[in-house]
Amino acid sequence: MPDALFARTKALANQRHITMRELITEGLLHVLEKKENEAPCPINPVTFKGEGLAPEFSKGAWSAIRDAAYEDHGA
């Protein structure tokens, strides 16, 4: 924990007359509840017009597609 954050936590805990452990627990519960109640980020599908894979890749493995994508790119 950064020193400045530690000092702020300790000061607030002292001001509220609670332990740092209680304050940190309260903070973590707050963050977890907020994150658990957030709506998931929507994923918009990306589609392309066409007729699927080129014939040379229709029965190939993913490695063949990857190799073709990186061809002439030094990978």
N, C-alpha and C positions, 0 to 999 in steps of 0.2 A: 504494500500500500504506500503510495507517495506520502512523504512527510507532511506536506500541506494538508492532504486529505485526512491523515491521521489526526492532526492537530484540530481541524474543524470538527471531526467526529467526536473527539474527546471533549472539546469545549461544549458542543451541543448536548452530549450525554450528561455532562456536569450540570449544565443549565437546567436540564429536564429532570435531574436527580434520578437518572437511570444508568445502568452499566453500558459500556460500549457494546457489549455482546447483545443486549436488548435492542439498542438502537440499530445495530447492523442487521439483526434478525428482522426488525420491523421494516427496514429499508429493502431488504431482499424479498420479503413477502410482498411488499408494495410493487416492486418491479416485476416479480413473477406473475402476480395477479393481472397487472396491466398487459404483459406480453401474452398471457394465456387467453385474454379476452379480445385481443386484436384480431380483426378479420385477416385471413390469409391474403397474401399479395396475389391478385389475379394474374393468371398467365393467359396472354392472348396468343392463340395459335397462329403460326405463320404458315401460309400455304402458297404454293406456286402453281400456275397453270402448266400443264404439260402432260406427258404420258408416262410418268414414272421414271425409273432408272433407264439409262442408255442400255441398249442390248448387251454391250460388252460387260456390263456390271450386273445384269439381272440375275445371274446365278452365281455371282462371285461372292467372296467373303468381304467383310468390312475392311480388312487389311488392303485389299486391292483398290477399294474406293479411296482410302486414306493415302495410299502410295501415289495414286493418280493426282489427288488434290495437292500433294506436296512436290510433285514432279517439277524439276527445274527451280526449286526454291531452297536447295541446299540442305534439306532435312533428311 
